[in-house]
Amino acid sequence: MMLIDAVSSLRRCLTSWRRSGRSIALVPTMGNLHAGHLALVREARRVTDRTLVSIFVNPLQFGPNEDFGSYPRTLEQDRKLLEAEGTDLLFTPPVQAVYPHGSQDQTRVEVPGLSNILCGASRPGHFAGVATVVCKLFNMAQPDIAIFGEKDYQQLLVIRRMVEDLCLPVEVRGLATVREPDGLAMSSRNGYLSPAERARAPALYRALCQAGERLREGLITGEVERMGIEELVVEGLRPDYFSVRRASDLQPATTEDRDLVVLTAAYLGTARLIDNLRVSLRDQEQS
């Protein structure tokens, strides 16, 4: 596995691959890799000839009181994991390579509509930071395919809209959320949980599964959302939101919508956990 931190060196390598007819997949990450990230890498290896993983803790997507400084950085451990998975290239650019004029004076990519709801309402500017850095990575690497996890469903839709609106020649693929045996979605921020908090954390996924059952039973979305919030509170979590949305564009779900997604974010100790569940009502419509 090659380890590159300069954009010029990255481009020389990828140009050589493309000239030899190799297809390229990019898996953007912030490091501190877990089994969910490695599933993305395996999918990238399955669908293209060469796999590129980037590790960059992006300051632009962190708010002033968030955990940029304490976000876990485990490059040596990450390198060993990626090498074991057969990754072809690990790209680890320094901040000054990504933001040569500083992150505050950086030209930003905004995706209206999708970016200021749900997590975007709680974290102003977060998705502009995500869209900007992903756009820059796409321009640096020019991959054929980019692979993201569906755990951050809103992020996935923001990136897809950005690619469509800016006519970027990248296919964005989502991969199903990888979970612990008790249902908790794998996340680097799970490491912030104490043992007692970790024991309560699966309540997030249980509440989503209950919401899915209630939607399939015909309960109205407002009641589903209210009950989801109550269940999280009872389990000792501090809900940020619990919302039933249209899966295609995250608009509030109506009685006519059949393809839904239930999304939630909640605080547990110092950790902010997010998760979601896709729900299809098409079977009920046919029956």
C-alpha positions as MATLAB code, in Angstrom:
seq = 'MMLIDAVSSLRRCLTSWRRSGRSIALVPTMGNLHAGHLALVREARRVTDRTLVSIFVNPLQFGPNEDFGSYPRTLEQDRKLLEAEGTDLLFTPPVQAVYPHGSQDQTRVEVPGLSNILCGASRPGHFAGVATVVCKLFNMAQPDIAIFGEKDYQQLLVIRRMVEDLCLPVEVRGLATVREPDGLAMSSRNGYLSPAERARAPALYRALCQAGERLREGLITGEVERMGIEELVVEGLRPDYFSVRRASDLQPATTEDRDLVVLTAAYLGTARLIDNLRVSLRDQEQS';
ca = [
       0.000    0.000    0.000;
       1.284    3.435   -0.951;
       1.124    6.254    1.598;
       0.876    9.742    0.048;
       0.276   13.118    1.666;
       0.932   15.540   -1.229;
      -1.745   16.377   -3.801;
       0.806   16.504   -6.638;
       2.063   12.989   -5.816;
      -1.511   11.718   -5.568;
      -2.354   13.070   -9.011;
       0.760   11.554  -10.602;
      -0.105    8.137   -9.210;
      -3.765    8.282  -10.203;
      -2.916    9.559  -13.691;
      -0.696    6.520  -14.146;
      -3.510    4.214  -13.042;
      -5.994    5.826  -15.404;
      -3.603    5.650  -18.343;
      -3.330    1.911  -17.790;
      -7.136    1.620  -17.853;
      -7.664    1.104  -14.123;
     -10.921    2.175  -12.513;
     -10.607    3.946   -9.165;
     -12.798    4.046   -6.048;
     -12.415    6.609   -3.271;
     -13.428    5.991    0.343;
     -13.227    9.317    2.229;
     -12.799    8.968    6.008;
     -11.685   10.924    9.059;
      -9.721    7.936   10.353;
     -10.093    6.046   13.632;
     -11.299    3.236   11.429;
     -13.695    0.482   12.496;
     -15.461   -2.433   10.803;
     -17.926   -0.078    9.121;
     -15.124    1.741    7.328;
     -13.492   -1.537    6.349;
     -16.761   -2.730    4.795;
     -16.605    0.350    2.537;
     -13.042   -0.546    1.572;
     -14.030   -4.109    0.713;
     -16.884   -2.819   -1.451;
     -14.486   -0.433   -3.188;
     -12.119   -3.302   -3.953;
     -15.029   -5.347   -5.279;
     -16.290   -2.751   -7.757;
     -13.085   -1.142   -9.088;
      -9.501   -2.001   -9.946;
      -7.810    0.363   -7.492;
      -8.884    1.519   -4.044;
      -7.941    4.880   -2.562;
      -8.757    5.738    1.068;
      -8.355    9.261    2.392;
      -7.933   10.133    6.064;
      -8.483   13.789    6.874;
     -10.032   15.248   10.017;
     -11.801   18.167    8.400;
     -11.850   21.326   10.546;
     -14.475   22.949    8.332;
     -17.245   20.559    9.427;
     -16.730   21.027   13.169;
     -18.524   23.772   15.078;
     -16.694   26.042   17.561;
     -17.726   23.935   20.581;
     -17.384   20.526   18.947;
     -14.709   17.857   19.241;
     -12.223   18.724   16.473;
      -9.302   18.888   18.890;
     -10.175   15.661   20.688;
     -11.393   13.663   17.679;
      -9.446   10.362   17.811;
      -6.465   10.242   15.457;
      -5.055    6.725   15.096;
      -3.085    6.837   11.842;
      -0.685    3.975   12.543;
      -3.501    1.636   13.564;
      -5.563    2.763   10.561;
      -2.641    2.152    8.204;
      -2.275   -1.442    9.406;
      -5.997   -2.123    9.026;
      -6.081   -0.726    5.496;
      -2.974   -2.633    4.481;
      -4.558   -5.857    5.717;
      -7.628   -5.110    3.566;
      -5.525   -4.733    0.428;
      -5.975   -0.990    0.020;
      -3.835    0.342   -2.822;
      -3.276    3.911   -1.638;
      -3.758    5.844    1.595;
      -3.964    9.629    1.165;
      -3.322   11.671    4.335;
      -3.095   15.342    3.363;
      -2.164   17.968    5.972;
      -4.651   20.768    6.614;
      -2.566   23.286    4.664;
      -2.728   21.082    1.556;
      -6.526   20.992    1.666;
      -6.994   24.608    2.780;
      -3.961   26.535    1.494;
      -5.522   29.883    2.459;
      -6.882   28.641    5.775;
     -10.274   27.112    6.438;
     -11.895   30.420    7.411;
     -11.175   32.018    4.001;
     -11.995   28.864    2.068;
     -14.446   28.960   -0.850;
     -17.386   26.866    0.336;
     -19.845   24.544   -1.350;
     -23.415   24.969   -0.118;
     -26.221   22.485   -0.790;
     -29.434   24.382   -0.015;
     -32.489   22.684    1.423;
     -30.831   19.467    2.528;
     -28.148   21.145    4.629;
     -30.114   23.213    7.143;
     -32.527   20.585    8.483;
     -32.115   17.760   11.031;
     -28.380   17.574   11.823;
     -27.849   20.754    9.832;
     -30.212   22.666   12.114;
     -28.278   21.531   15.185;
     -24.849   21.958   13.598;
     -24.933   25.145   11.472;
     -22.335   25.048    8.711;
     -21.586   21.358    9.196;
     -22.796   20.200    5.802;
     -21.129   23.110    4.009;
     -17.906   21.815    5.556;
     -18.695   18.265    4.435;
     -19.678   19.264    0.895;
     -16.631   21.487    0.525;
     -14.071   18.902    1.599;
     -15.702   16.093   -0.393;
     -15.808   18.304   -3.480;
     -12.107   19.053   -3.006;
     -11.288   15.353   -2.582;
     -13.258   14.531   -5.717;
     -11.298   17.185   -7.616;
      -7.970   15.950   -6.242;
      -8.602   12.258   -6.945;
     -11.201   12.304   -9.752;
     -12.425    8.814   -8.812;
     -14.889    6.810  -10.872;
     -16.815    5.786   -7.750;
     -16.975    7.126   -4.193;
     -18.400    4.995   -1.395;
     -20.043    6.272    1.795;
     -21.867    4.602    4.659;
     -25.609    5.050    5.018;
     -25.321    5.649    8.770;
     -25.150    9.360    7.994;
     -28.050    9.276    5.549;
     -28.381   13.058    5.389;
     -24.703   13.403    4.494;
     -25.115   10.848    1.708;
     -27.995   12.812    0.174;
     -26.087   16.102    0.492;
     -23.136   14.622   -1.405;
     -25.341   13.100   -4.089;
     -27.094   16.437   -4.636;
     -23.754   18.257   -4.792;
     -22.458   15.823   -7.417;
     -25.624   16.228   -9.472;
     -25.743   20.019   -9.201;
     -22.039   20.523   -9.993;
     -22.010   17.908  -12.793;
     -19.143   15.999  -11.179;
     -18.299   12.753  -13.021;
     -18.375   10.600   -9.877;
     -20.806    7.798   -9.035;
     -21.724    8.036   -5.348;
     -22.686    4.733   -3.738;
     -24.089    4.138   -0.275;
     -23.426    1.016    1.780;
     -25.724   -0.288    4.503;
     -24.906    0.650    8.089;
     -22.658   -1.834    9.871;
     -23.874   -2.560   13.404;
     -22.619   -4.096   16.598;
     -24.351   -7.360   17.635;
     -26.723   -5.362   19.879;
     -27.740   -3.066   17.013;
     -25.669    0.035   17.790;
     -24.416    1.624   14.572;
     -20.637    1.544   14.426;
     -19.112    5.005   14.840;
     -15.777    6.476   15.846;
     -17.625    8.531   18.456;
     -18.830    5.367   20.223;
     -15.425    5.457   21.883;
     -16.602    8.454   23.891;
     -19.169    6.284   25.709;
     -18.546    5.029   29.241;
     -19.403    1.344   29.893;
     -22.762    2.368   31.399;
     -23.535    4.668   28.463;
     -22.499    1.993   25.978;
     -25.018   -0.370   27.578;
     -27.820    2.174   26.997;
     -26.779    3.210   23.493;
     -28.601    0.401   21.574;
     -31.869    2.068   22.640;
     -31.360    4.388   19.660;
     -31.707    1.561   17.147;
     -34.501   -0.111   19.120;
     -36.519    3.114   18.958;
     -35.997    3.264   15.192;
     -37.146   -0.341   14.758;
     -40.250    0.359   16.873;
     -40.957    3.419   14.712;
     -40.710    1.302   11.573;
     -43.224   -1.174   12.953;
     -45.623    1.621   13.908;
     -45.417    3.169   10.448;
     -46.142   -0.195    8.844;
     -49.137   -0.544   11.183;
     -50.479    2.776    9.910;
     -49.745    5.071   12.845;
     -49.460    8.722   11.824;
     -45.975   10.195   11.638;
     -46.510   12.736   14.427;
     -47.364    9.991   16.891;
     -44.435    7.878   15.711;
     -42.079   10.786   16.301;
     -43.533   11.593   19.724;
     -43.269    7.998   20.889;
     -39.711    7.717   19.604;
     -38.659   10.788   21.584;
     -40.322    9.420   24.728;
     -38.574    6.070   24.392;
     -35.162    7.711   24.112;
     -35.799    9.878   27.166;
     -36.891    6.867   29.212;
     -33.631    5.119   28.265;
     -31.573    8.063   29.502;
     -30.690    9.662   26.164;
     -31.181   13.366   25.369;
     -32.876   13.493   21.964;
     -31.919   16.145   19.452;
     -34.558   15.018   16.964;
     -36.570   11.965   15.943;
     -38.129   12.493   12.543;
     -39.965   10.593    9.796;
     -38.976   11.892    6.367;
     -39.380   11.119    2.699;
     -36.354    9.000    1.776;
     -35.648   10.719   -1.532;
     -35.171   14.290   -0.284;
     -35.741   14.363    3.511;
     -38.883   16.435    3.249;
     -41.486   15.738    5.969;
     -43.341   12.540    5.119;
     -46.962   12.755    3.983;
     -49.641   10.075    3.910;
     -48.914    9.629    0.190;
     -45.233    8.742    0.639;
     -44.286    5.073    0.527;
     -40.477    5.197    0.806;
     -39.567    6.670    4.173;
     -36.572    7.058    6.432;
     -36.694    7.555   10.188;
     -33.736    9.597   11.398;
     -32.615   10.398   14.921;
     -29.815   12.075   16.816;
     -29.375   11.978   20.569;
     -26.791   12.817   23.188;
     -25.462   10.208   25.579;
     -22.848   11.612   27.926;
     -20.495   13.648   25.751;
     -21.288   11.682   22.588;
     -23.779   12.755   19.953;
     -25.066    9.599   18.253;
     -26.962    9.443   14.968;
     -28.788    6.618   13.238;
     -31.549    5.990   10.729;
     -33.810    3.278    9.353;
     -35.326    2.994    5.884;
     -39.002    1.988    5.864;
     -40.972    0.897    2.800;
     -44.774    0.931    2.911;
     -45.156   -0.479   -0.588;
     -45.912   -3.996    0.670;
     -48.899   -2.689    2.644;
     -50.100   -0.843   -0.436;
     -50.016   -4.034   -2.521;
     -51.685   -6.152    0.162;
];
